[in-house]
Amino acid sequence: MALTLKGELVNSLDHKQVLKDLHGGMRYDEVGKKHGCSKGTIWRIANHYDMLKHKKSGLQHMTESQLGKRHGWACGRPMAKYKGAYPNGFLRRLDQLLGITEDHAVLHLFSGSIQGRENEHTMDIQDTHKPTFVADAREEFPMKDNTYDVVISDPPYDMTTTEGVKIDYSDKLWKTEFIRPYAWVKEAVRVLKPEGFLCTLHHLVYKTPPGTRRVYTVSITCGPNTRMRTLCVFQKLDEELDGLTTMLNDQDIGDTEHASCKAT
């Protein structure tokens, strides 16, 4: 899959050990010397995992790639006959972003069958549009752990605000029960393979789920008189890196980049 660090030297290093050394008290140049590379290479690895030793102080310190982490896509209005379809062109752009091919195992949540993507799985509580699995996403998914390379979720945009305002698309459009935004997330992460991607399409900018890291955030528009949506892409961490991240959080390592992103 895409969204990996580029460079033969970078990929040859033990990233987990680099992060341990960096947050164990060594400076960037000291870690670089230990691993036979420049301190800039160490910085790239730490930045890739959102685990920089110190928080960036301002825009002037960010590279072009960092400034581009939040993007905007102009997609077309949904063309499907049923309500709740993906924006036109959305899946094509997601394929390009993540490098999705027919060889990848993909699951669409809250979705019926998708024309032209019959090899991919879908799951919905209703059988109207013939999903692969008829199941309630608020409950345990009918799949084994580590099954999919990509999970794409476009749930009903149901929300309850702190002021008590309730937004309920489920009942109004599909006559189903209210879906809380995070009700399905834990199970979606469970069925993802390590280093697989969880993609959420919603009015809400999702918090980073446990066991994952945020890798991409995109604002999506579909033309005048339509509401903007946000695509959040998270990558599932393997057990060792997830354990390292948890350990560093527990240690409360001062003003780290990872800690600053945790509350997003």
Secondary structure, 3 states (H helix, E strand, C coil): CCCCCCCHHHHHCCHHHHHHHHHCCCCHHHHHHHHCCCHHHHHHHHHHCCCCCCCCCCHHHCCHHHHCCEEEEECECCCCCCCCCCCECHHHHHHHHHCCCCCCCEEEECCCCCCCCCCCEEEECCCCCCCCEECCCCCCCCCCCCCEEEEEECCCCCEECCCCCEECHHHHHHCCCCCCCCCCHHHHHHHEEEEEEEEEEECCCCCCCCCEEEEEEEEEECCCCCCCEEEEEEEECCHHHHHHHHHHHHHCCCCCHHHHHCCC
